[in-house]
């Protein structure tokens, strides 16, 4: 483990010599992740991408990809594009990436159940902005907006995200 690994702890996310307050999934950390369970999956994951809203912020990193109104994420377990970034129109179940709220203005993507998704094992686990302190996610890890931006400034593709089993919630 290095200082540049992200480690989820009961006190928050340890990364780059700091402890970042965060929230996790309403189901806590789980070892048997399932679609819709609200759990944050235990394990060693990697940061695989960064998405951002160019109408709301400048490109946060050279490797960040812009998202627009037609960008979606498939959570349709019966679709070939399950747990993939897709474009509208898309008939399957999905989540909008270009949202009216600011939750997904900046997203760090992980390799949870990706790129070869197993149907039902859970779709995208993102690092994104929180709704408010203490409000759980659907399984993602969420941060204060300015903390997320600072994390994005320090993270690289391939950065490890280490989540140990048994956590019920992270500090806010």
N, CA, C and O of each residue as an XYZ file, in Angstrom:
688
protein
N       0.852     -1.174      0.000
C       0.000      0.000      0.000
C       0.901      1.241      0.000
O       1.918      1.288      0.692
N       0.501      2.251     -0.797
C       1.264      3.494     -0.857
C       0.361      4.671     -0.505
O      -0.856      4.518     -0.400
N       0.961      5.843     -0.325
C       0.195      7.057     -0.029
C      -0.699      7.444     -1.195
O      -1.654      8.201     -1.019
N      -0.401      6.934     -2.382
C      -1.213      7.261     -3.554
C      -2.292      6.216     -3.829
O      -2.986      6.297     -4.843
N      -2.440      5.242     -2.945
C      -3.587      4.339     -2.985
C      -4.720      5.015     -2.213
O      -4.481      5.722     -1.233
N      -5.943      4.791     -2.662
C      -7.117      5.252     -1.938
C      -7.550      4.117     -1.017
O      -7.742      2.987     -1.468
N      -7.701      4.411      0.258
C      -8.103      3.387      1.220
C      -9.322      3.893      1.985
O      -9.253      4.903      2.685
N     -10.434      3.180      1.844
C     -11.649      3.541      2.564
C     -11.533      3.065      4.002
O     -11.282      1.887      4.257
N     -11.718      3.986      4.942
C     -11.618      3.677      6.374
C     -12.890      4.161      7.061
O     -13.678      4.881      6.447
N     -13.111      3.781      8.325
C     -14.280      4.318      9.042
C     -14.247      5.847      9.173
O     -15.286      6.475      9.377
N     -13.057      6.441      9.056
C     -12.925      7.891      9.173
C     -13.019      8.642      7.864
O     -12.995      9.873      7.862
N     -13.125      7.932      6.743
C     -13.177      8.567      5.429
C     -12.243      7.862      4.465
O     -11.814      6.737      4.719
N     -11.930      8.516      3.369
C     -11.038      7.948      2.360
C      -9.637      8.501      2.575
O      -9.420      9.710      2.488
N      -8.692      7.617      2.856
C      -7.297      8.031      3.009
C      -6.666      8.031      1.622
O      -6.664      7.017      0.924
N      -6.119      9.209      1.228
C      -5.509      9.346     -0.096
C      -4.626     10.587     -0.123
O      -4.994     11.643      0.391
N      -3.463     10.440     -0.726
C      -2.541     11.559     -0.956
C      -2.199     12.305      0.342
O      -2.104     13.532      0.361
N      -2.019     11.541      1.419
C      -1.618     12.132      2.685
C      -2.726     12.827      3.449
O      -2.456     13.536      4.418
N      -3.973     12.636      3.029
C      -5.113     13.263      3.698
C      -6.201     12.247      3.975
O      -6.229     11.162      3.393
N      -7.089     12.617      4.868
C      -8.289     11.835      5.125
C      -9.462     12.679      4.638
O      -9.728     13.756      5.173
N     -10.168     12.176      3.609
C     -11.252     12.910      2.959
C     -12.598     12.384      3.476
O     -12.897     11.203      3.297
N     -13.409     13.226      4.106
C     -14.731     12.774      4.540
C     -15.540     12.308      3.323
O     -15.451     12.890      2.242
N     -16.323     11.254      3.522
C     -17.115     10.722      2.415
C     -18.313      9.954      2.945
O     -18.426      9.688      4.142
N     -19.200      9.606      2.029
C     -20.301      8.713      2.354
C     -20.235      7.526      1.398
O     -19.673      7.619      0.307
N     -20.812      6.422      1.824
C     -20.816      5.204      1.017
C     -22.255      4.743      0.820
O     -23.200      5.439      1.192
N     -22.404      3.580      0.242
C     -23.726      3.042     -0.044
C     -24.565      2.810      1.201
O     -24.040      2.533      2.280
N     -25.869      2.928      1.035
C     -26.813      2.741      2.150
C     -26.714      1.346      2.750
O     -27.086      1.141      3.905
N     -26.211      0.374      1.970
C     -26.057     -0.995      2.457
C     -24.705     -1.273      3.096
O     -24.415     -2.417      3.445
N     -23.867     -0.242      3.257
C     -22.528     -0.436      3.800
C     -21.643     -1.144      2.785
O     -21.987     -1.250      1.608
N     -20.508     -1.623      3.252
C     -19.588     -2.360      2.382
C     -20.047     -3.812      2.340
O     -20.310     -4.425      3.375
N     -20.138     -4.353      1.121
C     -20.626     -5.720      0.938
C     -19.581     -6.568      0.211
O     -18.781     -6.057     -0.573
N     -19.604     -7.857      0.484
C     -18.695     -8.780     -0.191
C     -19.373     -9.531     -1.325
O     -18.703    -10.164     -2.140
N     -20.706     -9.464     -1.383
C     -21.461    -10.138     -2.442
C     -22.383     -9.120     -3.111
O     -23.602     -9.170     -2.946
N     -21.796     -8.211     -3.856
C     -22.529     -7.107     -4.488
C     -23.577     -7.612     -5.469
O     -23.321     -8.533     -6.244
N     -24.756     -7.004     -5.431
C     -25.863     -7.307     -6.340
C     -26.457     -6.003     -6.836
O     -26.438     -4.994     -6.130
N     -26.983     -6.023     -8.046
C     -27.622     -4.837     -8.621
C     -28.751     -4.366     -7.704
O     -29.636     -5.142     -7.345
N     -28.707     -3.079     -7.328
C     -29.773     -2.481     -6.533
C     -29.688     -2.691     -5.035
O     -30.595     -2.272     -4.316
N     -28.619     -3.331     -4.528
C     -28.545     -3.599     -3.087
C     -28.063     -2.415     -2.262
O     -28.128     -2.459     -1.034
N     -27.580     -1.360     -2.907
C     -27.111     -0.190     -2.176
C     -25.772     -0.389     -1.509
O     -25.337      0.456     -0.726
N     -25.105     -1.502     -1.806
C     -23.824     -1.795     -1.179
C     -22.643     -1.238     -1.955
O     -22.679     -1.119     -3.180
N     -21.601     -0.901     -1.218
C     -20.316     -0.507     -1.793
C     -19.452     -1.762     -1.778
O     -19.216     -2.323     -0.708
N     -18.973     -2.218     -2.936
C     -18.281     -3.510     -2.989
C     -16.876     -3.503     -2.385
O     -16.049     -2.653     -2.716
N     -16.622     -4.466     -1.494
C     -15.287     -4.653     -0.926
C     -14.353     -5.141     -2.023
O     -14.785     -5.766     -2.991
N     -13.083     -4.851     -1.862
C     -12.081     -5.347     -2.799
C     -11.074     -4.278     -3.159
O     -11.105     -3.159     -2.647
N     -10.184     -4.656     -4.053
C      -9.206     -3.716     -4.592
C      -9.656     -3.383     -6.010
O      -9.670     -4.244     -6.890
N     -10.012     -2.155     -6.210
C     -10.512     -1.672     -7.492
C      -9.507     -0.678     -8.062
O      -8.550     -0.298     -7.387
N      -9.721     -0.269     -9.277
C      -8.846      0.713     -9.930
C      -9.692      1.857    -10.489
O     -10.841      1.659    -10.886
N      -9.116      3.034    -10.513
C      -9.738      4.164    -11.196
C      -9.463      3.971    -12.683
O      -8.312      3.830    -13.095
N     -10.521      3.966    -13.479
C     -10.377      3.689    -14.917
C     -10.713      4.879    -15.803
O     -10.392      4.872    -16.991
N     -11.349      5.891    -15.250
C     -11.716      7.028    -16.065
C     -12.221      8.183    -15.227
O     -12.465      8.054    -14.028
N     -12.372      9.326    -15.900
C     -12.906     10.518    -15.269
C     -13.846     11.175    -16.285
O     -13.489     11.372    -17.447
N     -15.049     11.508    -15.822
C     -16.042     12.186    -16.653
C     -16.358     13.534    -16.008
O     -16.286     13.686    -14.789
N     -16.708     14.505    -16.842
C     -17.037     15.820    -16.302
C     -18.026     16.549    -17.203
O     -18.169     16.221    -18.381
N     -18.703     17.538    -16.635
C     -19.651     18.383    -17.360
C     -18.913     19.622    -17.866
O     -18.626     20.515    -17.068
N     -18.597     19.713    -19.150
C     -17.866     20.876    -19.656
C     -18.665     22.180    -19.610
O     -18.086     23.263    -19.696
N     -19.984     22.083    -19.477
C     -20.792     23.288    -19.337
C     -20.758     23.828    -17.912
O     -21.255     24.924    -17.653
N     -20.173     23.064    -16.981
C     -20.123     23.483    -15.585
C     -18.712     23.618    -15.025
O     -18.525     24.202    -13.957
N     -17.723     23.090    -15.726
C     -16.346     23.190    -15.233
C     -15.361     22.987    -16.377
O     -15.693     22.430    -17.423
N     -14.146     23.454    -16.146
C     -13.060     23.214    -17.095
C     -12.613     21.760    -16.959
O     -12.841     21.125    -15.929
N     -11.980     21.245    -17.999
C     -11.478     19.872    -17.962
C     -10.580     19.713    -16.728
O      -9.581     20.422    -16.602
N     -10.923     18.791    -15.817
C     -10.171     18.657    -14.567
C      -8.824     17.944    -14.723
O      -7.950     18.081    -13.867
N      -8.655     17.194    -15.797
C      -7.404     16.467    -16.047
C      -7.332     16.172    -17.539
O      -8.370     16.063    -18.193
N      -6.143     16.042    -18.085
C      -6.032     15.774    -19.527
C      -6.755     14.501    -19.975
O      -7.175     14.408    -21.129
N      -6.904     13.534    -19.093
C      -7.528     12.262    -19.448
C      -9.033     12.231    -19.170
O      -9.681     11.207    -19.388
N      -9.596     13.353    -18.688
C     -11.035     13.433    -18.408
C     -11.825     13.525    -19.706
O     -11.400     14.185    -20.655
N     -12.978     12.861    -19.745
C     -13.866     12.833    -20.911
C     -15.124     13.645    -20.618
O     -15.707     13.511    -19.542
N     -15.548     14.483    -21.557
C     -16.764     15.275    -21.337
C     -18.036     14.425    -21.468
O     -18.087     13.467    -22.240
N     -19.054     14.802    -20.696
C     -20.372     14.176    -20.829
C     -21.381     15.242    -21.228
O     -21.258     16.410    -20.858
N     -22.385     14.812    -21.993
C     -23.415     15.723    -22.461
C     -24.797     15.138    -22.257
O     -24.936     14.079    -21.645
N     -25.823     15.810    -22.760
C     -27.214     15.406    -22.526
C     -27.562     13.979    -22.951
O     -28.465     13.383    -22.364
N     -26.893     13.420    -23.930
C     -27.220     12.076    -24.395
C     -26.441     10.968    -23.726
O     -26.559      9.809    -24.123
N     -25.642     11.294    -22.712
C     -24.805     10.283    -22.069
C     -25.536      9.602    -20.913
O     -26.099     10.253    -20.032
N     -25.508      8.274    -20.948
C     -26.210      7.430    -19.977
C     -25.270      6.325    -19.507
O     -24.222      6.090    -20.109
N     -25.658      5.644    -18.417
C     -24.943      4.452    -17.957
C     -25.967      3.332    -17.852
O     -26.963      3.458    -17.139
N     -25.721      2.238    -18.562
C     -26.665      1.123    -18.567
C     -26.601      0.342    -17.255
O     -25.528     -0.069    -16.813
N     -27.770      0.146    -16.642
C     -27.868     -0.748    -15.479
C     -28.884     -1.858    -15.765
O     -29.462     -2.447    -14.852
N     -29.083     -2.121    -17.049
C     -30.020     -3.147    -17.519
C     -29.306     -4.492    -17.563
O     -28.498     -4.742    -18.458
N     -29.606     -5.367    -16.588
C     -28.907     -6.650    -16.479
C     -29.112     -7.557    -17.681
O     -28.329     -8.483    -17.889
N     -30.148     -7.313    -18.476
C     -30.396     -8.160    -19.647
C     -29.792     -7.589    -20.937
O     -29.906     -8.202    -21.998
N     -29.163     -6.440    -20.850
C     -28.621     -5.782    -22.041
C     -27.154     -6.137    -22.264
O     -26.404     -6.339    -21.309
N     -26.759     -6.211    -23.514
C     -25.352     -6.449    -23.857
C     -24.472     -5.310    -23.358
O     -23.284     -5.512    -23.107
N     -25.040     -4.116    -23.210
C     -24.288     -2.943    -22.764
C     -24.350     -2.749    -21.239
O     -24.017     -1.673    -20.742
N     -24.771     -3.775    -20.502
C     -24.859     -3.672    -19.042
C     -23.541     -3.160    -18.461
O     -22.461     -3.640    -18.806
N     -23.657     -2.184    -17.577
C     -22.535     -1.547    -16.901
C     -21.562     -0.898    -17.875
O     -20.345     -0.990    -17.716
N     -22.120     -0.242    -18.886
C     -21.315      0.479    -19.871
C     -21.874      1.882    -20.065
O     -23.059      2.129    -19.839
N     -21.021      2.781    -20.479
C     -21.399      4.129    -20.878
C     -22.082      4.002    -22.230
O     -21.491      3.474    -23.172
N     -23.310      4.474    -22.340
C     -24.092      4.382    -23.580
C     -24.646      5.760    -23.941
O     -24.613      6.695    -23.141
N     -25.145      5.851    -25.149
C     -25.715      7.105    -25.647
C     -27.216      6.952    -25.865
O     -27.700      5.876    -26.214
N     -27.935      8.033    -25.656
C     -29.371      8.071    -25.967
C     -29.525      8.161    -27.479
O     -28.674      8.749    -28.145
N     -30.576      7.600    -28.030
C     -31.622      6.851    -27.336
C     -31.134      5.455    -26.962
O     -30.425      4.797    -27.723
N     -31.529      5.032    -25.788
C     -31.161      3.721    -25.271
C     -32.387      3.165    -24.574
O     -32.868      3.747    -23.602
N     -32.896      2.041    -25.065
C     -34.169      1.499    -24.574
C     -34.059      0.825    -23.210
O     -35.041      0.772    -22.470
N     -32.883      0.311    -22.869
C     -32.725     -0.421    -21.612
C     -32.710      0.497    -20.401
O     -32.610      1.717    -20.530
N     -32.811     -0.107    -19.225
C     -32.727      0.639    -17.976
C     -31.365      1.321    -17.903
O     -30.344      0.737    -18.266
N     -31.367      2.562    -17.430
C     -30.123      3.326    -17.413
C     -30.215      4.465    -16.404
O     -31.278      4.771    -15.866
N     -29.069      5.074    -16.173
C     -28.978      6.253    -15.339
C     -28.411      7.380    -16.193
O     -27.472      7.171    -16.961
N     -28.981      8.570    -16.060
C     -28.476      9.731    -16.793
C     -27.177     10.212    -16.151
O     -27.095     10.345    -14.930
N     -26.176     10.469    -16.966
C     -24.938     11.037    -16.460
C     -25.002     12.563    -16.444
O     -24.387     13.206    -15.593
N     -25.739     13.132    -17.376
C     -25.908     14.582    -17.498
C     -27.177     14.928    -16.729
O     -28.279     14.894    -17.277
N     -27.006     15.263    -15.451
C     -28.145     15.441    -14.555
C     -28.436     16.910    -14.297
O     -27.564     17.766    -14.448
N     -29.681     17.193    -13.904
C     -30.064     18.558    -13.545
C     -29.372     18.988    -12.252
O     -28.962     20.141    -12.118
N     -29.243     18.050    -11.290
C     -28.502     18.382    -10.071
C     -27.005     18.311    -10.393
O     -26.638     18.048    -11.538
N     -26.166     18.534     -9.435
C     -24.723     18.596     -9.682
C     -23.989     17.323     -9.252
O     -22.758     17.288     -9.229
N     -24.749     16.280     -8.913
C     -24.165     15.039     -8.397
C     -23.089     14.452     -9.308
O     -22.069     13.963     -8.822
N     -23.304     14.494    -10.608
C     -22.366     13.888    -11.561
C     -21.623     14.923    -12.406
O     -21.238     14.629    -13.538
N     -21.421     16.100    -11.886
C     -20.617     17.082    -12.620
C     -19.196     16.578    -12.822
O     -18.555     16.899    -13.822
N     -18.707     15.795    -11.880
C     -17.382     15.191    -11.939
C     -17.499     13.774    -11.402
O     -17.975     13.560    -10.287
N     -17.066     12.819    -12.193
C     -17.184     11.404    -11.825
C     -15.839     10.717    -12.038
O     -15.214     10.864    -13.088
N     -15.407      9.974    -11.038
C     -14.279      9.064    -11.209
C     -14.877      7.673    -11.373
O     -15.652      7.222    -10.530
N     -14.522      7.003    -12.445
C     -15.036      5.662    -12.736
C     -14.113      4.628    -12.116
O     -12.898      4.818    -12.062
N     -14.700      3.527    -11.646
C     -13.899      2.409    -11.148
C     -14.095      1.196    -12.056
O     -14.973      1.182    -12.919
N     -13.279      0.205    -11.847
C     -13.378     -1.016    -12.653
C     -14.305     -2.057    -12.030
O     -14.256     -3.232    -12.395
N     -15.158     -1.626    -11.082
C     -16.087     -2.590    -10.495
C     -16.947     -3.214    -11.598
O     -17.645     -2.507    -12.325
N     -16.891     -4.547    -11.715
C     -17.696     -5.324    -12.670
C     -17.576     -4.768    -14.092
O     -18.553     -4.708    -14.839
N     -16.370     -4.370    -14.440
C     -16.093     -3.755    -15.734
C     -14.673     -4.090    -16.151
O     -13.825     -4.141    -15.260
N     -14.331     -4.318    -17.380
C     -15.130     -4.101    -18.577
C     -16.007     -5.288    -18.966
O     -16.901     -5.135    -19.798
N     -15.777     -6.456    -18.390
C     -16.608     -7.624    -18.707
C     -17.594     -7.829    -17.567
O     -17.328     -8.564    -16.615
N     -18.732     -7.166    -17.685
C     -19.720     -7.176    -16.614
C     -20.425     -8.515    -16.505
O     -20.772     -9.141    -17.507
N     -20.630     -8.940    -15.266
C     -21.430    -10.123    -14.961
C     -22.818     -9.605    -14.585
O     -22.956     -8.882    -13.598
N     -23.853     -9.966    -15.362
C     -25.197     -9.458    -15.080
C     -25.625     -9.708    -13.632
O     -25.490    -10.813    -13.106
N     -26.138     -8.660    -13.010
C     -26.648     -8.758    -11.647
C     -25.622     -8.495    -10.561
O     -26.001     -8.357     -9.398
N     -24.316     -8.417    -10.894
C     -23.273     -8.187     -9.886
C     -23.111     -6.713     -9.530
O     -22.241     -6.350     -8.738
N     -23.941     -5.879    -10.110
C     -23.894     -4.459     -9.778
C     -23.235     -3.641    -10.860
O     -22.167     -3.980    -11.368
N     -23.899     -2.558    -11.198
C     -23.338     -1.669    -12.215
C     -22.456     -0.622    -11.543
O     -22.096     -0.765    -10.374
N     -22.120      0.391    -12.257
C     -21.083      1.369    -11.932
C     -20.953      1.733    -10.457
O     -21.933      2.013     -9.767
N     -19.719      1.718    -10.013
C     -19.364      2.304     -8.729
C     -18.512      3.515     -9.061
O     -17.380      3.393     -9.530
N     -19.081      4.693     -8.807
C     -18.433      5.962     -9.099
C     -17.927      6.601     -7.809
O     -18.390      6.269     -6.718
N     -16.998      7.497     -7.942
C     -16.667      8.469     -6.914
C     -17.257      9.768     -7.445
O     -16.891     10.217     -8.531
N     -18.157     10.370     -6.697
C     -18.867     11.562     -7.165
C     -19.200     12.480     -5.996
O     -18.866     12.191     -4.847
N     -19.852     13.567     -6.302
C     -20.260     14.562     -5.312
C     -21.372     13.998     -4.430
O     -22.212     13.228     -4.895
N     -21.370     14.391     -3.149
C     -22.467     13.930     -2.295
C     -23.659     14.881     -2.354
O     -23.532     16.052     -2.710
N     -24.832     14.333     -1.990
C     -26.046     15.162     -1.942
C     -25.942     16.136     -0.773
O     -26.217     17.329     -0.902
N     -25.539     15.592      0.363
C     -25.296     16.372      1.579
C     -24.523     15.464      2.532
O     -24.523     14.246      2.358
N     -23.866     16.040      3.534
C     -23.102     15.210      4.471
C     -23.979     14.137      5.114
O     -25.080     14.419      5.586
N     -23.483     12.930      5.123
C     -24.175     11.820      5.771
C     -25.221     11.126      4.937
O     -25.721     10.078      5.347
N     -25.580     11.665      3.775
C     -26.604     11.051      2.936
C     -25.960      9.920      2.142
O     -25.045     10.164      1.355
N     -26.428      8.676      2.336
C     -25.791      7.543      1.652
C     -26.049      7.538      0.151
O     -26.956      8.204     -0.347
N     -25.235      6.776     -0.546
C     -25.361      6.623     -1.994
C     -26.051      5.296     -2.296
O     -26.495      4.589     -1.391
N     -26.132      4.977     -3.571
C     -26.666      3.683     -4.003
C     -25.562      2.626     -4.084
O     -25.794      1.517     -4.565
N     -24.367      2.972     -3.615
C     -23.229      2.053     -3.634
C     -21.927      2.753     -3.969
O     -20.844      2.208     -3.759
N     -22.039      3.959     -4.487
C     -20.860      4.752     -4.843
C     -20.222      5.346     -3.585
O     -20.712      5.156     -2.472
N     -19.123      6.067     -3.789
C     -18.469      6.811     -2.716
C     -18.602      8.284     -3.081
O     -18.262      8.682     -4.195
N     -19.097      9.096     -2.145
C     -19.404     10.490     -2.451
C     -18.677     11.434     -1.499
O     -18.414     11.110     -0.341
N     -18.357     12.632     -2.040
C     -17.520     13.612     -1.343
C     -18.095     15.014     -1.450
O     -18.966     15.286     -2.276
N     -17.589     15.904     -0.591
C     -17.845     17.331     -0.764
C     -17.341     17.729     -2.149
O     -16.331     17.192     -2.605
N     -18.014     18.653     -2.827
C     -17.600     19.013     -4.187
C     -16.142     19.452     -4.307
O     -15.435     18.995     -5.205
N     -15.686     20.329     -3.417
C     -14.314     20.809     -3.547
C     -13.306     19.735     -3.169
O     -12.178     19.757     -3.662
N     -13.680     18.796     -2.309
C     -12.784     17.671     -2.019
C     -12.665     16.751     -3.232
O     -11.576     16.285     -3.568
N     -13.802     16.497     -3.883
C     -13.769     15.652     -5.075
C     -12.861     16.270     -6.126
O     -12.098     15.562     -6.782
N     -12.938     17.570     -6.290
C     -12.086     18.254     -7.270
C     -10.608     18.124     -6.884
O      -9.761     17.919     -7.753
N     -10.298     18.239     -5.607
C      -8.914     18.089     -5.148
C      -8.426     16.655     -5.357
O      -7.272     16.439     -5.727
N      -9.286     15.696     -5.126
C      -8.943     14.296     -5.370
C      -8.679     14.092     -6.859
O      -7.708     13.438     -7.239
N      -9.550     14.656     -7.700
C      -9.387     14.526     -9.151
C      -8.063     15.119     -9.618
O      -7.469     14.627    -10.577
N      -7.598     16.163     -8.954
C      -6.310     16.773     -9.300
C      -5.131     15.852     -8.995
O      -4.057     16.002     -9.578
N      -5.330     14.898     -8.080
C      -4.224     14.057     -7.615
C      -4.263     12.617     -8.137
O      -3.256     11.910     -8.092
N      -5.415     12.192     -8.625
C      -5.604     10.791     -9.022
C      -5.123     10.566    -10.454
O      -5.080     11.493    -11.263
N      -4.770      9.337    -10.744
C      -4.358      8.937    -12.088
C      -5.104      7.675    -12.491
O      -5.587      6.938    -11.633
N      -5.201      7.421    -13.798
C      -5.773      6.134    -14.212
C      -4.944      5.005    -13.595
O      -3.714      5.032    -13.629
N      -5.630      4.030    -13.040
C      -4.948      2.903    -12.412
C      -4.756      3.048    -10.918
O      -4.342      2.093    -10.261
N      -5.046      4.221    -10.356
C      -4.936      4.392     -8.908
C      -5.783      3.322     -8.221
O      -6.925      3.079     -8.614
N      -5.221      2.685     -7.197
C      -5.949      1.653     -6.455
C      -6.958      2.278     -5.497
O      -6.691      3.299     -4.863
N      -8.121      1.641     -5.408
C      -9.159      1.969     -4.441
C      -9.371      0.712     -3.609
O      -9.885     -0.290     -4.106
N      -8.976      0.767     -2.347
C      -9.018     -0.405     -1.469
C     -10.174     -0.239     -0.482
O     -10.223      0.713      0.297
N     -11.104     -1.199     -0.542
C     -12.289     -1.163      0.318
C     -12.341     -2.466      1.097
O     -12.560     -3.533      0.524
N     -12.139     -2.376      2.396
C     -12.164     -3.562      3.248
C     -13.597     -3.903      3.645
O     -14.428     -3.009      3.800
N     -13.891     -5.200      3.810
C     -15.249     -5.605      4.182
C     -15.628     -5.125      5.583
O     -14.763     -4.883      6.424
N     -16.916     -4.993      5.815
C     -17.431     -4.764      7.147
C     -17.747     -3.324      7.499
O     -18.373     -3.083      8.531
N     -17.348     -2.370      6.701
C     -17.645     -0.972      7.011
C     -19.148     -0.732      6.864
O     -19.745     -1.150      5.872
N     -19.752     -0.077      7.823
C     -21.183      0.238      7.729
C     -21.397      1.626      7.155
O     -22.372      1.871      6.444
N     -20.482      2.534      7.467
C     -20.544      3.878      6.904
C     -19.193      4.536      7.067
O     -18.406      4.154      7.934
N     -18.929      5.508      6.248
C     -17.691      6.275      6.361
C     -18.021      7.608      7.013
O     -19.163      8.066      6.989
N     -17.015      8.209      7.587
C     -17.214      9.470      8.311
C     -17.597     10.608      7.383
O     -17.252     10.605      6.202
N     -18.306     11.569      7.924
C     -18.700     12.746      7.142
C     -18.059     13.993      7.706
O     -18.271     15.087      7.183
